[in-house]
Amino acid sequence: MLDGIHALVLTEAAMVLIADLMAAGWIFRIYLRNRRRSALAFSLAWIFDFLAILSTTLTNPTIQMIGILLLPAFSALLFYGAVRFLEEESITVRYRTLAVLAVMPVAFMVYMVGVYLYTGDAVWTITSAATLGITGVFVIAGGLLLRETEEIYKSAVKYLYISIILFGLHLIPAALFGIEEWYKAVGFTLSTILIVSMVVAMVKLTSSESFTPRRERVTAPVDLKPGVVIVNGKEYQKLKEKLKDRPVLAFVRDVTQVPDGWQYYFVTTIPFQGRFKNTINPTNLARMTELSYKYLEEFARMGDHGIIVIDCLEYLTVYNSWESLMKFLSKLRDFVIINRGTLILVIEKESLESRLYAQLRKLME
């Protein structure tokens, strides 16, 4: 009987190891394509899960002791990946989600006391049970954060965060009964099912077009010189019509008249939930720089002409100092020129002091 259970555990461990390596390799390949740090964190998370499972199949005490750190490292990378994912999507976490995270330290201590009272084994409690508990806390937290992106990614992320939360929750009985021989097969089978579900769901999410947009190369020539173009509202309307079928990256205030083919960000101080896919705070110039750089680099790799529109310059001057704004635009100008793209700045000359407008034109030459 015990030999049969041991064989089943080893078979399931092999399945998990293969799934971990496949997920790590596939998601790292996606990272190389889009350079999203969330993908890199998710890929590394599966490497650490692989090492954690591998350590449980070995009998060396030193390796098993190191293995105690590997599972929490998996959960830490999963949580970090979820945080970076929200940042990349410019999503602000709702307060009720943060409120749930706030109770986790107390829940963890209640869990630790409960495990000790149930098992009566202090060594098990402060080693294996503590490892499973802290892992569960951060895994569940990562799942709750990923839930915030459901409006954008729909079922692709829904199956993932549900699998992640269930995996975190299943570690509670694992800590209580893991010391018992009869639970090993049951617990490992449940763990295998949930890990494989997480792997499939994460590969599905990171392979989705929203996570890794596949841009078709635009071969039609565009009558725009590389560099910076400063236009007023009327000139912008004419350009918008000309560029309506191109994959332009735009930072805008008016989201009602954005061409369907554009990738746009609504620049606002209000963290809308669910209504707009992409919002960005006007003070987050670093995020705008990062988005612009990735966009220009991607088009340069394809040998295509990237076009960026900033149709909210006056709005940015309200929330940023003029010096900070000029540094941001100067850096953006350099990115555009290096990658042979075009930056279109929309502004009415009368909205700025003549001295500031002259400085803007000078710096953008």
Salt bridges, closest charged atoms under 4 A:
GLU87 OE1 - ARG84 NE 3.07
GLU88 OE1 - ARG36 NE 2.79
GLU89 OE2 - ARG36 NH2 2.88
GLU148 OE1 - ARG94 NE 2.96
GLU181 OE1 - LYS184 NZ 3.38
GLU241 OE2 - LYS244 NZ 2.93
GLU290 OE1 - ARG287 NH1 3.53
GLU290 OE2 - LYS294 NZ 3.25
GLU297 OE1 - ARG301 NH1 3.81
GLU298 OE2 - ARG215 NE 3.18
ASP304 OD1 - ARG246 NH2 3.63
GLU323 OE2 - LYS327 NZ 3.45
ASP334 OD1 - ARG333 NH1 2.84
GLU353 OE1 - ARG355 NH2 3.69
GLU365 OE1 - LYS362 NZ 3.97
